[in-house]
Amino acid sequence: MALRKAWKDLDRSTVGSAPDAYGLVEYGDGEGNLLGADAGFLPDLLREELAYGDAEKVRWERAQSKDHAERLLDER
């Protein structure tokens, strides 16, 4: 199930606003269509997608730990 959060443009300011925490990230295209998801350390995931990925939009849910983030990904 997709996160019920608003999409944010994937740019440097969005990456800079991500908390230093683990979480679940969903990636979207320019129209907000879901492209995929990943779990891990939020700033690292967003920096990698900004540099190498195709996503134009992102949204995330913060997790309490790496294991929690991975469970959120599995439950989607």
N, C-alpha and C positions, 0 to 999 in steps of 0.2 A: 504494500500500500504506500502510495506517495506521501511525502510530508505535506502537512497542511500549513505551509509557510509561503510567504511571498518570494518570488524569484528576485535575485539581486544580479546586476550586471557583473560579469567576471572581469574585474580590472584591478589595478594596483591598490586602489583605495579599499575595495572589498576584501582583498587579501590582507591588507593591513588592519582591517577591522575585525578579523576573525580572532576569537579568543585562543589563548595558548592552552588548548585542551583537546582531548580526543572527541571524536564525534562521527556522525554519519553525514555524508555530503551527497547531494543529488545534483547532477549536471544536466543542463538543458540547452536547447538551441535558441536562436534569436526569438522564436515565437513561443518559447516556454514549453516545448515538447520535451519530455524526459528522454535523455540519451543514455543515462546510466547512473550508477551509484558506487560509492566506495566508503570504507571505514578506515579511520586512522587519526593521526595528529592533524587537526584542521589546517593550520598554516602550511604545513608541508604538502598536503593534498591540493590545496588551492594554488600554491606556487607552481607545483608541477603541472597542473591542468592549464594554468595561464601560459606557461612556457611551451608546453608540448601538446596540449589537447585541442579538441575541436569545440568545446563547450563555450557558449556565450553568456550563459546564466548559471547561477548556483543558488542553492539553499542548503542549510545544514541544521542539524539538531545536535546539541552538545551532549556528550556522554560522561559518565563518571570515571571511566577507565577504558583502556584499549579493549578489554574483553566485553565491556558493556557496548562499546561502539560496534564490535563485530556481531554481537547478538542483535542489535538494532538492524544491522544490514541483513542478517539471516531472517529476521521477522518480516521484512518488507514483502 
